[in-house]
Amino acid sequence: MKQILLTALTLIAAITANAQTNWSLDNSHSNVKFTITHMVISELEGNFKTYNGKVTSATDDFQNANIEFNVDVNSINTDDEKRDGHLKGADFFNAEKFPMMKFKSTSFKKVNEKNYSLEGDLTIRDVTKKVKFDVVYNGLLKDPWGNTKAGFKAKSKINRFDYGLKWNAAVEAGGLIVSNEVEISLNIELKKN
């Protein structure tokens, strides 16, 4: 009887230790932004208005969490409707055929107290490539309504040509109208489910 009780307690402890906590994205307190260099001399910023994500983690420090994130390409906003229409078209995202950008993590590792390295597969159009984000974990707390929240800032750079977003033109002084390199910045607030 003692052995059965010990086995049962060990099994319960193992199940509890491997319990996963689900987190959902708080869209009203998050954002997805990007920056490119325009005509070699300035930067242009934009964002996506519609996105969703989920995180599953066994610990509150999020070490080895599983992360999935989707962005609706049709929600692109650069404060210029004509430019947004061009970006949604075949020269860039081809949003009619490929309406979603998708990210799925392959690893999320703690570098030090607040800094993490996030790696995963980013799919834009019909191309999937490995990408790495530098992530700052801003902490965990309970909001005034009793919800547990966690905050992160993630940054990366990609080459848009790698994903088939190849439209460009040269400027008279040399260089390209739109840089190949795109900076991605996400401010994320999660809510524990």
C-alpha positions as CSV (number, residue, x, y, z in Angstrom):
1,M,0.0,0.0,0.0
2,K,2.8,2.4,0.9
3,Q,4.5,1.7,-2.5
4,I,1.2,2.4,-4.4
5,L,0.8,5.7,-2.5
6,L,4.4,6.7,-3.2
7,T,4.0,5.8,-6.9
8,A,0.7,7.8,-7.1
9,L,2.4,10.9,-5.4
10,T,5.3,10.7,-7.8
11,L,3.0,10.5,-10.8
12,I,1.0,13.5,-9.5
13,A,4.2,15.5,-9.0
14,A,5.4,14.7,-12.5
15,I,2.1,15.7,-14.0
16,T,2.1,19.0,-12.0
17,A,5.7,19.7,-12.9
18,N,4.9,19.4,-16.6
19,A,1.7,21.4,-16.5
20,Q,1.5,24.0,-19.2
21,T,0.1,27.4,-18.7
22,N,-1.6,29.1,-21.6
23,W,-1.2,32.8,-22.3
24,S,-3.2,34.9,-24.9
25,L,-2.2,38.1,-26.5
26,D,-3.7,41.3,-25.1
27,N,-4.0,43.1,-28.4
28,S,-5.1,46.5,-26.9
29,H,-1.7,46.7,-25.1
30,S,0.5,45.2,-27.8
31,N,1.8,46.3,-31.3
32,V,3.6,45.0,-34.3
33,K,5.9,47.5,-36.1
34,F,8.5,47.6,-38.8
35,T,11.0,50.1,-40.1
36,I,12.7,50.3,-43.5
37,T,15.2,52.8,-44.9
38,H,13.6,55.0,-47.6
39,M,15.7,56.4,-50.5
40,V,18.9,55.9,-48.4
41,I,18.3,59.1,-46.4
42,S,15.4,58.4,-44.1
43,E,13.4,55.8,-42.3
44,L,9.8,54.8,-42.8
45,E,7.7,53.1,-40.1
46,G,4.6,51.0,-40.4
47,N,2.6,48.6,-38.4
48,F,0.0,45.8,-38.6
49,K,-3.3,46.4,-36.9
50,T,-4.6,42.8,-36.8
51,Y,-2.6,39.9,-35.3
52,N,-3.0,37.1,-32.8
53,G,-0.7,34.9,-30.8
54,K,-0.5,32.3,-28.1
55,V,2.2,31.2,-25.7
56,T,2.4,28.0,-23.7
57,S,4.8,27.8,-20.9
58,A,5.6,25.5,-18.0
59,T,7.2,28.2,-15.9
60,D,6.5,31.9,-15.1
61,D,10.0,32.8,-16.5
62,F,8.9,31.5,-19.9
63,Q,12.1,29.4,-20.4
64,N,11.4,27.0,-23.3
65,A,7.9,28.5,-24.0
66,N,6.2,27.6,-27.2
67,I,5.1,30.7,-29.2
68,E,2.9,31.1,-32.2
69,F,2.1,34.4,-33.8
70,N,0.0,35.3,-36.9
71,V,-0.3,38.7,-38.6
72,D,-3.0,39.7,-41.1
73,V,-1.1,41.3,-44.0
74,N,-4.2,43.2,-45.1
75,S,-4.0,45.2,-41.9
76,I,-0.7,46.9,-42.9
77,N,-0.7,50.6,-42.1
78,T,2.0,53.1,-43.2
79,D,-0.3,56.2,-43.1
80,D,-0.6,56.2,-46.9
81,E,-3.4,54.3,-48.5
82,K,-1.8,54.2,-52.0
83,R,1.5,52.8,-50.5
84,D,-0.4,50.3,-48.3
85,G,-2.3,49.1,-51.4
86,H,1.1,48.6,-53.2
87,L,2.5,46.7,-50.2
88,K,-0.6,44.4,-50.2
89,G,-0.1,43.7,-54.0
90,A,2.0,41.2,-55.9
91,D,5.2,43.3,-55.8
92,F,5.3,42.8,-52.0
93,F,3.1,40.6,-49.8
94,N,0.5,39.4,-52.4
95,A,-2.1,39.5,-49.6
96,E,-4.8,38.1,-51.8
97,K,-2.9,34.9,-52.2
98,F,-0.9,34.9,-48.9
99,P,-3.1,36.8,-46.4
100,M,-1.1,35.8,-43.2
101,M,2.4,36.0,-42.0
102,K,3.1,33.2,-39.5
103,F,5.8,32.6,-36.8
104,K,6.3,29.4,-34.8
105,S,9.0,29.2,-32.3
106,T,11.7,26.4,-32.2
107,S,13.4,27.7,-29.0
108,F,13.1,30.3,-26.4
109,K,16.1,30.5,-24.1
110,K,17.1,32.8,-21.3
111,V,20.4,34.7,-21.9
112,N,20.4,36.5,-18.5
113,E,17.8,37.8,-16.0
114,K,15.7,39.8,-18.5
115,N,17.1,38.9,-21.9
116,Y,16.1,35.9,-24.1
117,S,16.8,34.5,-27.5
118,L,13.8,33.5,-29.5
119,E,14.3,31.4,-32.6
120,G,11.7,30.1,-35.0
121,D,10.2,29.8,-38.5
122,L,8.8,32.9,-40.1
123,T,6.6,32.4,-43.1
124,I,5.9,35.3,-45.4
125,R,4.1,34.6,-48.7
126,D,5.1,31.0,-49.5
127,V,8.6,31.2,-48.0
128,T,9.6,29.9,-44.6
129,K,13.0,30.9,-43.1
130,K,14.7,30.7,-39.7
131,V,14.7,34.0,-37.8
132,K,16.1,35.1,-34.4
133,F,14.6,37.7,-32.1
134,D,16.3,39.4,-29.2
135,V,13.7,39.6,-26.5
136,V,13.5,41.6,-23.3
137,Y,11.2,40.2,-20.6
138,N,9.8,43.1,-18.7
139,G,8.2,41.1,-15.9
140,L,5.1,39.5,-14.5
141,L,2.4,41.1,-12.3
142,K,-1.3,41.1,-11.5
143,D,-3.3,44.0,-12.9
144,P,-6.0,45.8,-10.8
145,W,-8.7,43.4,-12.0
146,G,-6.8,40.3,-10.9
147,N,-5.4,39.2,-14.3
148,T,-1.8,37.9,-14.4
149,K,0.1,39.8,-17.2
150,A,3.5,39.5,-18.7
151,G,5.4,42.0,-20.9
152,F,8.0,41.5,-23.7
153,K,9.7,43.5,-26.3
154,A,11.1,41.6,-29.3
155,K,13.4,42.8,-32.1
156,S,14.8,41.3,-35.3
157,K,16.0,42.2,-38.8
158,I,15.2,40.3,-41.9
159,N,16.0,40.6,-45.6
160,R,12.7,41.1,-47.4
161,F,14.3,39.7,-50.6
162,D,14.6,36.3,-48.8
163,Y,10.8,36.2,-48.7
164,G,10.0,37.3,-52.3
165,L,9.3,40.9,-51.5
166,K,11.6,42.1,-54.3
167,W,10.1,45.3,-55.8
168,N,12.6,48.1,-55.9
169,A,14.0,51.0,-58.0
170,A,17.3,52.8,-57.9
171,V,17.6,56.4,-56.9
172,E,19.6,58.9,-58.9
173,A,22.3,59.3,-56.2
174,G,22.8,55.6,-55.9
175,G,21.1,53.1,-53.6
176,L,17.6,51.8,-53.6
177,I,14.2,53.4,-52.9
178,V,13.4,50.7,-50.3
179,S,16.1,49.0,-48.2
180,N,16.3,45.2,-48.4
181,E,16.7,45.1,-44.6
182,V,13.5,45.4,-42.5
183,E,13.6,46.0,-38.7
184,I,10.8,44.2,-36.8
185,S,9.7,45.4,-33.4
186,L,7.0,43.8,-31.2
187,N,5.7,45.1,-27.9
188,I,3.7,42.2,-26.4
189,E,1.5,42.0,-23.3
190,L,0.2,38.5,-22.5
191,K,-2.7,37.5,-20.2
192,K,-2.7,34.2,-18.4
193,N,-5.7,32.2,-19.3
